[in-house]
């Protein structure tokens, strides 16, 4: 499963949990219901701006929309290279969001990156 589909499955779950219809979500983020359905089914790529808007509609920190494997670190299940890749992905995402007034999120993710770096140091030879 691609991360795009995983993220959209997480969004769909939160949307259903909060009782928001596809039509209402689409309307709130400026799409038609059919365009949103394609997005939610993974047929259409999700851009950063839409992800931020979806998080706002769901009233959730954007980090909650990512699969746990991207935000949690388990030294038994990742190689050092995988830690580095996850860290780089998180940092890259932060820079993509920088123009969206997400300084608070940037600080939280940077703190997570420091945690990853500390774990890398602990398991590195």
C-alpha positions in Angstrom: 0.0 0.0 0.0 1.3 3.5 -0.9 1.7 6.2 1.8 -0.9 8.3 -0.2 -3.5 5.5 0.2 -2.6 4.9 3.8 -2.9 8.6 4.6 -6.3 8.8 2.8 -7.5 5.7 4.8 -6.5 7.5 8.0 -8.3 10.6 6.8 -11.4 8.6 5.9 -11.5 7.0 9.3 -11.3 10.3 11.1 -13.9 11.8 8.8 -16.3 9.0 9.4 -15.5 9.1 13.2 -16.4 12.8 13.2 -19.6 12.3 11.1 -18.4 14.4 8.2 -19.7 13.3 4.8 -17.6 13.2 1.7 -19.8 16.0 0.3 -19.3 18.2 3.4 -15.5 17.6 3.4 -15.3 18.3 -0.3 -17.2 21.5 0.1 -15.0 22.7 3.0 -11.8 22.1 1.1 -13.1 23.5 -2.2 -13.7 20.3 -4.2 -16.6 18.6 -5.7 -17.8 15.4 -4.0 -16.6 13.3 -6.9 -13.2 14.9 -6.9 -12.9 14.3 -3.2 -14.0 10.7 -3.6 -11.1 10.2 -6.1 -8.7 11.8 -3.6 -9.9 9.6 -0.7 -9.7 6.5 -2.8 -6.1 7.3 -3.7 -6.8 7.8 -7.5 -5.8 11.5 -7.2 -2.6 12.8 -5.6 -2.9 14.6 -2.3 -1.0 17.9 -2.2 0.3 19.5 1.0 -2.2 22.4 0.9 -5.1 20.0 0.7 -3.6 17.9 3.5 -3.4 21.0 5.7 -6.9 22.0 4.9 -8.2 18.5 5.7 -6.4 18.5 9.0 -8.1 21.9 9.8 -11.6 20.6 8.9 -11.0 17.5 11.1 -9.6 19.7 13.8 -6.6 17.5 14.2 -2.8 18.1 14.3 -1.5 17.2 10.8 0.8 14.6 12.4 -2.3 12.5 13.2 -2.9 11.9 9.5 0.4 10.1 9.0 0.9 6.3 9.4 2.4 5.5 12.7 5.5 3.9 11.1 6.5 7.4 9.8 6.2 9.0 13.2 7.1 6.3 15.7 10.5 4.8 16.1 11.1 1.2 17.0 14.7 0.3 17.0 13.9 -3.4 16.5 12.1 -2.8 13.3 14.2 -0.2 11.4 17.7 -0.1 10.1 19.9 2.9 10.5 19.3 3.8 6.9 15.5 3.7 7.4 15.8 6.0 10.4 17.7 8.5 8.2 15.1 8.2 5.5 12.2 8.8 7.9 14.0 11.7 9.4 14.6 13.2 6.0 11.0 12.7 5.0 9.7 14.4 8.1 12.1 17.4 7.6 11.2 17.6 3.9 7.5 17.7 4.8 8.2 20.5 7.3 9.8 22.6 4.6 6.9 22.0 2.3 4.5 23.2 5.0 6.6 26.2 6.0 4.6 28.7 3.9 1.3 27.5 5.5 1.8 29.2 8.9 2.7 25.9 10.6 5.5 27.0 12.8 4.0 25.1 15.8 4.0 21.9 13.7 7.5 22.5 12.5 8.7 22.7 16.1 6.9 19.5 17.0 8.3 17.6 14.1 11.8 19.0 14.6 11.6 17.7 18.2 10.6 14.3 16.8 13.6 14.5 14.4 15.9 15.1 17.4 14.4 12.1 19.1 15.1 10.0 16.0 18.7 11.4 15.9 19.2 10.4 19.5 17.9 6.9 18.8 20.2 6.6 15.8 23.2 7.6 18.0 22.2 4.9 20.5 22.0 2.1 18.0 24.9 3.2 15.8 28.2 1.3 16.2 
